[in-house]
Amino acid sequence: MRTDILFKKKTVFSYEIFPPRRSAPIETIYHTLDRMKGQQPDFISVTLGAGGTGENLSTAEIAQKIQEEQFLPSVAHLPAVNFSKDEILIILEELKEKKVENILALRGDILPNKEPKKDFSYASDLVAFIQEQGDFNIIGACYPETHGDAESSVEDIRNLKRKVDAGANQLITQLFFDNNYFYTFKEKCDIANINVPIQAGIMPVVNRKQIERMIKMSSVTLPTKFLKMMERYEHNPEAIRDAGIAYAINQIVDLVAQGADGIHLYTMNNPYVAQKIRDATRSLFNA
């Protein structure tokens, strides 16, 4: 099933998971998925390998298993800088064979120890190429606090408009911890006539290492109340986990009440955390 049609019926709630690292057997992610059975998000997206490097190509296999065993639509991630056109064509054929209809087309991270491929410089290039290859539902990423490589928020919105015009049917945001960034971003999209569903990406932070990793890898703003919460409970693992879950729930309640098209939960492959958030907010998506 194409995930873009879900937004015509309801406020959408979805999960993101990632394949195991190369040193771990693929069965570890199947164990995680088994523990998530019954939670029934509207779809599950699968990132590409460990760190998105393209070294673990189990994404299509996992996406197929989600559809066959959980009877849910799945989304496969594809980062543009990691593949040539010929490689993308092979992956698209595999996805067609496995009946995976949804692709999250990304530029991908430029890694210092990996030479990027040259066929796709931007996500919009990959979107346009996939659009030519078959009847896929193409999803794009977007950045409420502006992409780190963009010169300005105006340029970032212009690039997003180009991505949507190239064929992206829905969008998922990078994580954020202050909902006001999302609301301002939505206003900018409305002005730019970006008229596709936009899901708010929410990540429950349940330990200190997550915070340190986010600060290192992204430009996301950490609000004062969030920092105070982390500081207060950082030496109590159970308390910081529960506080992080509560913070994410509060974000979701506000976003749904304010009319967000959907929520995309970055689960970090943690079934317990996903279950707690799903249980606390399930009724919001059925209202």
C-alpha positions as CSV (number, residue, x, y, z in Angstrom):
1,M,0.0,0.0,0.0
2,R,1.2,3.5,-0.8
3,T,1.5,5.5,2.5
4,D,0.5,8.8,0.9
5,I,-3.2,7.7,0.7
6,L,-3.3,7.1,4.5
7,F,-3.4,10.9,5.1
8,K,-6.7,11.2,3.2
9,K,-8.4,9.1,6.0
10,K,-6.7,10.0,9.3
11,T,-3.8,11.6,11.3
12,V,-1.0,9.2,10.6
13,F,1.3,7.6,13.2
14,S,4.4,5.7,12.0
15,Y,7.6,4.2,13.2
16,E,11.2,4.2,12.0
17,I,13.6,1.3,12.7
18,F,17.1,0.5,11.5
19,P,18.9,-2.7,10.5
20,P,21.5,-4.2,12.8
21,R,25.1,-3.4,12.4
22,R,27.1,-5.7,10.2
23,S,28.6,-7.4,13.3
24,A,25.1,-8.4,14.5
25,P,22.8,-11.0,12.9
26,I,19.8,-9.7,11.0
27,E,17.6,-11.8,13.3
28,T,18.1,-9.1,16.0
29,I,15.8,-6.7,14.1
30,Y,13.2,-9.4,13.6
31,H,13.2,-9.9,17.3
32,T,12.6,-6.2,17.8
33,L,9.7,-6.3,15.2
34,D,8.2,-9.3,17.0
35,R,8.1,-7.3,20.2
36,M,6.4,-4.4,18.3
37,K,3.6,-6.6,17.1
38,G,0.2,-5.4,18.3
39,Q,1.4,-1.8,18.5
40,Q,0.0,-1.2,14.9
41,P,1.5,2.0,13.6
42,D,0.2,3.0,10.2
43,F,3.5,2.1,8.5
44,I,7.2,1.4,9.4
45,S,10.2,2.9,7.6
46,V,13.5,1.1,7.5
47,T,16.8,3.0,7.3
48,L,19.6,1.8,5.0
49,G,22.2,-0.2,6.9
50,A,24.3,0.9,9.8
51,G,24.7,4.7,9.8
52,G,23.1,4.9,6.3
53,T,26.4,3.9,4.7
54,G,24.9,1.4,2.3
55,E,27.1,-1.4,3.6
56,N,24.2,-3.3,4.9
57,L,21.6,-3.9,2.2
58,S,19.1,-5.8,4.3
59,T,16.6,-2.9,4.1
60,A,14.5,-4.4,1.3
61,E,14.4,-7.7,3.0
62,I,13.2,-6.2,6.3
63,A,10.7,-4.0,4.5
64,Q,9.2,-7.1,2.8
65,K,9.0,-8.9,6.1
66,I,7.1,-6.1,7.8
67,Q,4.5,-6.2,5.0
68,E,4.2,-10.0,5.0
69,E,4.2,-10.6,8.8
70,Q,2.8,-7.4,10.3
71,F,0.4,-6.6,7.3
72,L,1.7,-2.9,7.4
73,P,3.0,-0.8,4.6
74,S,6.8,-0.3,4.8
75,V,9.1,2.4,3.6
76,A,12.7,1.8,2.3
77,H,15.3,4.6,2.8
78,L,17.6,5.4,-0.2
79,P,20.4,8.0,0.2
80,A,21.4,9.6,-3.1
81,V,25.1,10.1,-2.4
82,N,25.7,6.4,-1.8
83,F,24.6,5.0,-5.1
84,S,25.1,5.4,-8.9
85,K,22.2,5.3,-11.3
86,D,22.9,1.7,-12.2
87,E,22.9,0.7,-8.5
88,I,19.6,2.6,-7.9
89,L,18.0,0.7,-10.8
90,I,19.0,-2.6,-9.2
91,I,17.6,-1.6,-5.9
92,L,14.4,-0.4,-7.4
93,E,13.9,-3.7,-9.2
94,E,14.5,-5.5,-5.9
95,L,11.9,-3.3,-4.2
96,K,9.4,-4.0,-7.0
97,E,9.9,-7.8,-6.6
98,K,9.3,-7.5,-2.9
99,K,6.3,-5.3,-3.5
100,V,7.7,-2.4,-1.5
101,E,6.0,0.6,-3.0
102,N,7.3,3.4,-0.7
103,I,10.7,5.0,-0.7
104,L,12.2,7.8,1.4
105,A,14.6,9.5,-0.9
106,L,17.4,11.3,0.9
107,R,20.6,13.0,-0.1
108,G,22.4,11.1,2.7
109,D,25.3,12.1,4.9
110,I,28.7,13.0,3.3
111,L,31.0,10.8,5.3
112,P,34.7,11.7,5.6
113,N,35.9,8.1,5.0
114,K,33.6,7.3,2.1
115,E,33.7,8.9,-1.4
116,P,30.2,9.9,-2.5
117,K,28.9,8.8,-5.8
118,K,28.4,11.5,-8.4
119,D,25.1,10.7,-10.2
120,F,22.9,12.4,-7.6
121,S,24.0,15.5,-5.9
122,Y,20.7,16.3,-4.2
123,A,17.7,14.4,-2.9
124,S,15.6,16.1,-5.6
125,D,17.8,14.5,-8.3
126,L,17.1,11.1,-6.8
127,V,13.3,11.8,-6.4
128,A,13.1,12.8,-10.1
129,F,15.0,9.6,-11.2
130,I,12.8,7.3,-9.1
131,Q,9.7,9.1,-10.5
132,E,10.8,8.0,-14.0
133,Q,11.3,4.3,-13.0
134,G,7.9,3.2,-11.9
135,D,4.9,3.7,-9.7
136,F,6.6,4.3,-6.4
137,N,5.3,6.6,-3.6
138,I,8.3,8.9,-2.9
139,I,8.7,10.5,0.4
140,G,11.1,13.4,1.2
141,A,12.9,14.6,4.3
142,C,12.6,18.2,5.6
143,Y,14.1,20.3,8.3
144,P,12.1,22.6,10.7
145,E,15.3,24.2,11.9
146,T,16.7,24.4,8.3
147,H,19.1,22.0,6.7
148,G,22.7,22.4,8.1
149,D,24.1,22.9,4.5
150,A,21.5,25.5,3.4
151,E,22.6,29.1,3.3
152,S,19.3,30.3,4.7
153,S,15.8,29.1,5.6
154,V,14.6,30.7,2.3
155,E,17.0,28.6,0.3
156,D,16.1,25.5,2.2
157,I,12.4,26.0,1.5
158,R,13.2,26.6,-2.1
159,N,15.1,23.3,-2.3
160,L,12.2,21.6,-0.6
161,K,9.7,22.9,-3.1
162,R,12.0,21.6,-5.9
163,K,11.9,18.2,-4.2
164,V,8.1,18.1,-4.0
165,D,7.8,19.4,-7.6
166,A,10.1,16.5,-8.7
167,G,7.7,14.0,-7.3
168,A,7.8,13.7,-3.5
169,N,4.2,13.0,-2.3
170,Q,4.7,13.4,1.4
171,L,7.4,14.7,3.8
172,I,8.9,13.6,7.2
173,T,10.8,16.1,9.3
174,Q,14.0,15.8,11.1
175,L,13.6,15.4,14.9
176,F,13.0,18.6,16.9
177,F,12.3,19.3,20.6
178,D,10.5,22.7,20.3
179,N,7.2,22.4,18.5
180,N,7.3,26.1,17.6
181,Y,10.0,25.4,15.0
182,F,7.5,23.0,13.3
183,Y,4.7,25.4,13.3
184,T,6.8,28.2,11.8
185,F,8.2,25.7,9.2
186,K,4.6,24.7,8.3
187,E,3.7,28.4,7.7
188,K,6.7,28.8,5.4
189,C,5.6,25.7,3.4
190,D,2.1,27.0,3.1
191,I,3.5,30.3,1.7
192,A,5.7,28.3,-0.8
193,N,2.7,26.2,-1.9
194,I,4.2,23.0,-0.6
195,N,0.9,21.2,-0.3
196,V,1.8,17.6,0.6
197,P,1.3,15.9,4.0
198,I,4.1,16.7,6.5
199,Q,4.8,14.3,9.4
200,A,6.5,15.6,12.5
201,G,9.5,13.5,13.4
202,I,9.7,12.8,17.1
203,M,12.5,11.1,19.0
204,P,12.1,10.1,22.6
205,V,15.5,10.8,24.3
206,V,15.9,8.1,27.0
207,N,19.6,8.4,27.9
208,R,22.5,10.9,28.0
209,K,24.4,9.3,25.1
210,Q,21.5,10.1,22.7
211,I,21.8,13.8,23.6
212,E,25.6,13.9,23.1
213,R,25.2,12.1,19.7
214,M,22.5,14.6,18.6
215,I,24.6,17.6,19.5
216,K,27.5,16.1,17.5
217,M,25.5,15.1,14.4
218,S,22.9,17.7,14.0
219,S,22.0,21.4,14.6
220,V,18.8,20.6,16.5
221,T,18.0,23.1,19.3
222,L,17.6,21.7,22.8
223,P,15.1,23.9,24.7
224,T,15.9,25.0,28.3
225,K,13.1,22.8,29.8
226,F,14.5,19.8,27.9
227,L,18.0,20.5,29.2
228,K,16.8,21.0,32.7
229,M,15.0,17.7,32.6
230,M,18.0,15.8,31.3
231,E,20.3,17.5,33.9
232,R,17.9,16.6,36.7
233,Y,17.6,12.9,35.9
234,E,20.8,12.1,34.0
235,H,22.2,9.9,36.8
236,N,19.0,7.9,37.1
237,P,18.5,5.7,34.1
238,E,14.9,4.8,34.8
239,A,13.9,8.4,35.6
240,I,15.6,9.8,32.4
241,R,13.9,7.1,30.3
242,D,10.4,8.0,31.7
243,A,11.0,11.7,31.5
244,G,12.1,11.3,27.8
245,I,9.0,9.3,27.1
246,A,6.8,11.9,28.8
247,Y,8.4,14.8,26.9
248,A,7.8,13.0,23.6
249,I,4.2,12.3,24.5
250,N,3.6,16.0,25.4
251,Q,5.1,17.0,22.0
252,I,2.8,14.6,20.2
253,V,-0.4,15.7,22.1
254,D,0.3,19.3,21.2
255,L,1.2,18.6,17.5
256,V,-1.9,16.5,16.9
257,A,-4.1,19.0,18.7
258,Q,-2.7,21.7,16.4
259,G,-3.5,19.8,13.3
260,A,-0.3,18.1,12.3
261,D,-0.8,15.6,9.4
262,G,1.0,12.9,11.3
263,I,3.8,11.8,13.7
264,H,6.8,9.7,12.7
265,L,8.4,8.2,15.8
266,Y,12.1,7.5,15.7
267,T,11.9,4.4,17.8
268,M,15.7,3.7,18.0
269,N,14.6,0.0,17.9
270,N,13.3,0.2,21.4
271,P,9.9,-1.7,21.6
272,Y,9.3,-0.7,25.3
273,V,9.6,3.1,24.6
274,A,7.5,2.8,21.4
275,Q,4.8,0.8,23.3
276,K,4.6,3.4,26.1
277,I,4.2,6.3,23.6
278,R,1.8,4.4,21.4
279,D,-0.4,3.4,24.4
280,A,-0.5,7.0,25.7
281,T,-1.4,8.6,22.4
282,R,-3.4,5.9,20.5
283,S,-6.8,7.5,21.0
284,L,-5.5,10.8,19.5
285,F,-5.2,9.2,16.1
286,N,-8.6,7.7,16.2
287,A,-10.4,10.9,17.1
